[in-house]
Amino acid sequence: MSPKILTCITAMTVFAMPAIPARLAAQDQQEHDKRQARYTVINLGTLGGTESGANGINNKGWVTGYSNLQGDQSEHAVLWRKGEITDLGTLGGPTSVAWPLKDDQGLITGFADTANIDPFDENFCSPTCTPGVNCQGSNLTCRGFLWRNGTMTNLATLGGNNSYATDINKWGQVVGTAENATQDPNCVAPQVLDFETVIWGPKAGEIQELHPFPGATVGGAFAINDKSQVVGGSGTCGTPSPAICVHAVLWENGSVTNLGSFGGVMNNAAFGINNQGQVVGLSDLTGDNTAHAFLWQNGVMTDLGTLPGDVFSIAQGINDAGQVVGQSCDASGNCRAFLWENGGMTDLNSLIPPGSSLYLLGANDINSQGEIVGVAFDQDTGATPAFSATPNYEDNNEAAFSATQIGTDAPKVILPENVRKLLQQRRGFGRSGGPTRPQ
């Protein structure tokens, strides 16, 4: 998948949590369970390959993401709508990816390879690809795009060669990252040019640069809400990834705010913001050996922790009700999707009917109806398809679960090595592993 970005997590440490009296913990869990829905899960399918991923879902139920073509050597941005999958095409090269879909008017953003050779061989949109594995187009320039009604429009840069678009709000403002023409001698190879956060539109041809946090040289946006608040990261010049993000930041009203961190000096990035101004993302712990999901609001960054037995987590999306979705992984790279709500994190696999062949690896987005999308592992076929999960509250869906299953942990699946490696590659900027969130 084009920009597959490593998170520079080289070691993980399990942190012990203070013991909670069993009776109080059980009471808290019971109260938490009463407010939780159960979910119906659907395999969204592919364009013929064995891999796909859902990065966003709007309030109409349209789902965007990516899918491998037959042979698994390249992938295209796709739209799932009313049970059908649509190939959104590319900008002349072999690969494209669609990012979160919050717009309800049919506007979709993402990035796509062009047919032009990158003069600096930066590999901007596929920095960690392995030759022969989804690596077509790694020597090509890539551009952010805006897609509507079958037409993919190329978005401008700041004078450089590459860009990518990551989100759009209801006003038609597109956010992302664009290279400028500055050849920075301090860039970590293969990156040569500096890049900055940008807003395209809402008028055709408009582009606005948002400056990084003071002391940083580059920046990138991952999300925008309907109040035009933009979140992302800023840091030092290198291959676009959370690893270069020193600060998770919020841009609003012409200013940039450092959201804080959990003590680490890299992998600090914000990936989602709702219309209440609540922000979610990822922050390294002290020592930069692992990272945790965070929720930021009113100036306070809260550590959402991990699922039991895990050491790493990342928050990918948040809806206006404050429900957060993401991924939690153990030290061996076995990952699972989570839902955080009402102060508690739940393995999403414990909220789907038992016996499903789909094991939910990562949740990338959630809409106002609570519908969740992401990536799953099909235990019957070995494929990793996109999924959608639709909530059904207990009084309507209790028949699908026994009394002993409700609120209990789902059996943890030990993933095949190839799936764990895939997740590590794609975790760099989430959703699909491209220049945005981790997965």
C-alpha positions, -999 to +999 in steps of 0.1 A: +000+000+000+018+031-009+032+049+021+037+021+045+053+037+074+071+021+103+065+036+137+101+032+150+089+011+179+118-013+185+110-026+219+079-028+241+076-029+278+047-041+299+037-016+325+020-030+356-012-013+366-023-008+403-046-036+414-083-028+417-104-046+442-122-074+423-157-065+435-153-029+424-138-039+391-167-063+385-192-036+393-175-011+370-174-037+342-211-045+346-221-008+344-198-004+314-214-034+297-249-022+302-242+008+280-225-011+252-240-023+219-234-056+201-222-054+165-230-071+133-199-074+112-196-075+074-167-084+052-166-056+027-146-075+001-118-065-023-110-058-060-097-093-064-067-093-041-065-108-006-062-074+012-083-044+017-089-018+045-116+007+054-103+041+065-134+061+069-172+061+071-196+090+067-231+094+081-246+080+049-227+047+055-203+053+026-170+036+033-136+046+018-103+029+019-081+007-004-080-027-019-054-048-035-060-058-071-058-094-082-022-107-076-017-084-046+010-063-064-008-030-063-038-013-047-064+013-055-086+037-036-121+023-033-156+033-022-180+008-007-216+019-011-248+000-008-230-033-009-209-025-040-172-016-043-161+011-067-125+015-080-116+052-078-086+048-100-053+066-098-036+097-112-017+077-139+004+055-116-004+021-102-015+029-067-039+051-047-055+052-013-086+069+000-086+084+035-113+092+061-147+101+047-166+127+068-181+146+040-218+136+032-218+153-003-198+126-021-163+142-018-135+118-012-098+126-005-066+105-006-034+102-025-024+086-058+007+078-078+013+098-109+031+087-140+061+110-133+094+098-119+104+115-086+136+134-094+149+129-059+138+092-054+121+102-022+096+074-021+073+099-005+042+077-006+057+043-002+088+047+020+089+012+035+077-009+006+095-041-001+104-048-037+079-072-052+052-066-025+028-038-032+058-017-044+048-006-079+051+031-082+076+036-054+099+057-077+070+079-088+057+112-075+023+111-057-003+137-052-033+143-030-066+140-048-102+151-045-127+126-060-163+133-069-187+117-093-161+096-110-135+123-114-102+124-095-086+159-093-049+164-087-042+188-057-013+212-059+019+213-039+038+242-024+063+241-052+077+205-045+068+173-062+046+153-037+016+158-015-012+138+001-047+146+013-061+131+045-095+145+054-122+169+043-150+188+062-185+197+052-173+231+038-151+213+013-118+222+030-093+194+024-062+190+046-030+172+042+007+177+035+025+192+006+062+195-003+077+230-009+108+237-031+133+239-002+161+214-004+168+209+033+204+196+040+191+184+075+165+160+060+170+124+068+175+105+035+158+097+012+137+128+019+152+160+003+124+186+003+107+201+033+069+196+036+042+215+054+006+212+065-019+226+040-056+233+035-069+231-001-101+249-009-129+253-004-126+272-038-108+254-066-071+262-067-069+276-032-041+264-010-031+277+025+000+267+044-001+261+081+032+266+099+046+239+122+051+244+159+080+267+167+113+248+165+100+222+140+108+223+103+080+202+088+044+194+095+014+173+084-023+174+089-044+142+095-079+155+102-102+186+102-136+192+117-165+213+106-151+242+128-120+242+106-098+230+135-069+209+121-048+183+139-017+165+130+020+166+139+052+186+134+088+177+138+121+173+119+125+166+082+125+129+072+103+103+055+067+113+064+056+092+094+047+096+131+083+087+140+094+122+129+065+139+148+080+156+179+047+173+187+010+164+183-006+197+173-038+216+168-041+245+143-069+269+148-075+306+142-040+312+128-022+296+158-007+262+165-009+244+199+013+217+212-011+191+227+016+175+249+030+140+252+035+111+275+072+117+278+085+104+245+102+126+219+088+110+187+056+093+175+035+122+189+007+128+165-030+136+164-052+115+140-088+126+146-109+155+159-146+157+164-169+188+163-166+191+201-128+197+198-119+164+213-087+150+197-073+115+196-040+101+185-007+084+196+021+095+219+053+077+229+059+069+265+092+080+282+120+062+266+103+059+232+100+021+235+062+020+230+033+044+226-003+047+239-035+061+225-046+095+238-077+116+242-071+153+244-097+178+255-097+212+272-059+212+274-056+178+290-041+147+274-054+115+288-037+081+284-063+056+272-040+027+280-042-007+262-063-038+263-052-064+289-019-080+281-010-054+254+018-028+254+009-006+225-022+013+214-032+040+189-065+059+186-076+064+150-110+080+151-136+097+173-172+107+167-192+136+181-205+114+210-169+109+221-166+072+211-130+064+202-118+035+180-083+022+174-059-006+178-041-024+207-012-047+203+009-070+224+047-072+224+047-098+197+026-077+173-007-095+178-032-067+174-070-062+179-095-035+174-108-015+204-138+007+212-133+032+240-164+048+256-177+058+290-141+057+304-134+021+294-116+003+265-132-028+251-119-054+226-143-050+197-141-088+191-160-093+223-189-074+210-195-094+178-214-127+176-191-157+185-181-180+157-174-152+132-145-160+109-134-123+111-110-113+138-110-075+140-074-062+138-079-025+139-107+000+139-100+032+118-132+053+120-166+056+136-195+078+124-224+095+143-245+063+142-217+044+159-208+024+128-172+013+128-149+004+100-114-011+098-093-041+089-099-078+099-082-111+096-103-139+080-094-170+100-109-192+073-090-179+043-060-160+057-070-128+039-071-094+056-103-077+043-120-045+053-149-047+077-178-027+088-195-032+122-231-019+128-242-015+164-273-033+178-282-027+215-285-056+238-323-056+241-324-061+203-295-084+198-291-104+231-302-136+214-269-136+196-249-138+228-252-161+258-253-146+293-218-157+299-205-142+267-218-107+272-190-085+287-164-112+286-131-110+267-129-126+233-103-153+229-071-136+217-059-148+183-022-154+176-017-140+142+004-155+114+038-138+110+029-123+076-001-106+091+019-092+120+045-078+096+018-063+075+003-045+106+037-032+116+042-018+082+008-001+080+009+012+116+030+042+106+001+064+097-028+042+106-059+034+086-042+021+057-006+026+065-001+055+043+007+091+051-017+094+079-028+075+109-016+042+122-036+011+121 
